[in-house]
């Protein structure tokens, strides 16, 4: 029987799976679902569960306690208390300080236990050595949401105290953010519980940052650029609540349209991969370079896995990865717009040069420009001087003025054939960009804001003022055309993600026969399978292989070579790693006589070059033709087993044209993986070379069966043609 703490209500929603829907007992707000897990101690017969934590105390906050509040303006406790008061928070504020009667005009209390009412959120700003007992006091008070500003824990190697805080939280059904954070803010509740700037703009972007210092800087920058935030959450050490929990909370928050994450690393990649994503999530993951990854790890204490694997995980989840802060916030602003209903885009400009530049950017970004000259002439000719151009870009010229822009955007906003609009402006002496911005805003509002529009303005102070006006009206506006086009690109990308079919991995258990071979190799003290052993394991898993045989003497070689010609012959020896160097490889053997000659020659050469090598026999493999690919599996420190695919043979090292997916994944994700490599045209039939995608996918799914039993799998080459795909050579490390 599943027993829940009193703050949760559980309703069985799927009896077959014993799936339980969780609700907050106080707010009746849905918190998610849990599947009771079997206790590790099966002898006692206990069934244990770990309820999803309620994060509503951080955001729908009615009362906040600042533990360590101070009248000393040099203290963080003062800055946070001051920000909570000045932000206009309407709930109860409880400064906690045993030495003060009043802080900033608000009655102070010696501890949270003395506070007469309930406390939704506690902000801890006291020194590290007092945090554990204070956390216990919060638990006894019944506080369910805690933000720990204090540093001095995992980031400096003090993991023991961090674990104790986590234990208290889990035992008492508490959720905490931190330690080592800037704090958090939520503009719908007018709560600014940070030691960052006081001034903020309300919006619909939830910004999650692993860096507190960076978050402080960006808080000021967003105000300067007229970018509104719904929330900012500083994560710090992520000892409890992390990106996954916050994304899933914001999934159901009507005050949030898009989530933007600054990420340095993950503490649990496998857990993150299970995140449910319902809204656009933009990730700025730093540490792409090896040096950058080391810097991120030393700063946060988080492990930095391979950047390519992070890319794979983000793609599987449907997250949007930005390259820099400008792009990330530009994309975030774009999601204040409706998602495009189609590709047909019209550019309206007063300058030919900027119009051509934007056309180039659109083509590179895959943004499709509406191409219907007669229709464009009919609709836009009246909006411009006689010397203007109705071709797309629609050039109303420098003489178009405010009225020209107003008429042109009115057509663009209201004609159903046009799905997207890009407005460009180059500042001139005869036009006022602010007035043009007002005209765009007015016409967009009158049209019902039914389709996306972005604006790019190039000019001086007046142009910047116009951009700020438009941004404050939730019309994404930029001083570079590349950024404007990029905003459209990400909207189209999200449309694809939102509408793509869901991947349903259904990976079978490891075959007993394959595990028996692996266990035998382990028992012999080896960690690398011989080629024939690897091929047997792959066959048991369902990987297609060419015809082959294993022979231990000349008689067997000649007998098993029948039906394989032309064939390749490779030596099988645990003592010979580089077979070609030792004369242990012969290819394109065409008949029995050549096989006999090559076998005898191979045995003599190896005896001379490696007299002490233990010879088990030779592998005989049918030669197959096709495109050389590589399918591999390795273990990532963040995400566990991952599968790699790309062009194989000599190409894999020269071009490094490979991509990854995290296990488990199914046929749909495998097909997306194949379509990601730069050389995908070769696989689609370039100059007669055509891959059999079905058997490539079969191979990628098959090796996942033993993903948790091996360290590495390297199928190189996987030879593919319209006749199928075959694992010609394989290496397995256990």
MOTAKA-V728553 format. One record per run of one state. SS is the DSSP state (a for helix, b for strand, c for the rest). FROM is the first residue (numbers start at 1). LEN is the number of residues. Records with the same first field share a line. If there is no record, write none. Layout:
BEGIN
SS=FROM-LEN + FROM-LEN
END
This chain:
BEGIN
c=1-7 + 18-1 + 25-5 + 36-1 + 39-3 + 45-2 + 49-7 + 60-3 + 68-8 + 87-5 + 97-5 + 104-2 + 110-2 + 115-6 + 125-3 + 142-3 + 149-5 + 157-2 + 172-3 + 179-4 + 190-1 + 195-7 + 210-2 + 225-4 + 235-8 + 251-7 + 264-5 + 273-7 + 286-4 + 301-6 + 318-2 + 322-3 + 335-10 + 350-2 + 366-3 + 370-3 + 384-5 + 390-4 + 396-5 + 415-5 + 427-6 + 448-4 + 459-2 + 473-4 + 479-2 + 500-12 + 524-4 + 529-2 + 542-6 + 552-2 + 561-6 + 573-12 + 590-2 + 610-7 + 623-4 + 637-3 + 648-3 + 656-2 + 663-4 + 675-5 + 687-2 + 691-2 + 707-5 + 722-2 + 728-2 + 734-1
b=8-7 + 19-6 + 30-6 + 37-2 + 47-2 + 63-5 + 92-5 + 102-2 + 106-4 + 121-4 + 145-4 + 175-4 + 183-4 + 191-4 + 202-8 + 229-6 + 258-6 + 280-6 + 320-2 + 345-5 + 369-1 + 389-1 + 394-2 + 420-7 + 452-7 + 477-2 + 528-1 + 548-4 + 567-6 + 585-5 + 617-6 + 627-10 + 640-8 + 658-5 + 684-3 + 689-2 + 712-10 + 724-4 + 730-4
a=15-3 + 42-3 + 56-4 + 76-11 + 112-3 + 128-14 + 154-3 + 159-13 + 187-3 + 212-13 + 243-8 + 269-4 + 290-11 + 307-11 + 325-10 + 352-14 + 373-11 + 401-14 + 433-15 + 461-12 + 481-19 + 512-12 + 531-11 + 554-7 + 592-18 + 651-5 + 667-8 + 680-4 + 693-14
END
